[in-house]
Amino acid sequence: MNNLTELEVENLRHLIGEHSLITKKLEFYAQNCQDPELQSIFQRDAQAAKENQQQLLTFL
């Protein structure tokens, strides 16, 4: 995918940054959550956001 336009690269970087922020917030919520079921959901979703971020990085 070396033929990305400048706008596409900028959009990818924005999406990658947003996934990073989402990951950090969900990890924070999981660490501060008292409900084990909800904590598990936050952890699972944080992992999914991190995986999505890594996948997006492959396009750069």
Sequence and secondary structure as in RCSB ss.txt:
>XXXX:A:sequence
MNNLTELEVENLRHLIGEHSLITKKLEFYAQNCQDPELQSIFQRDAQAAKENQQQLLTFL
>XXXX:A:secstr
 TT  HHHHHHHHHHHHHHHHHHHHHHHHHHT   HHHHHHHHHHHHHHHHHHHHHHTT 
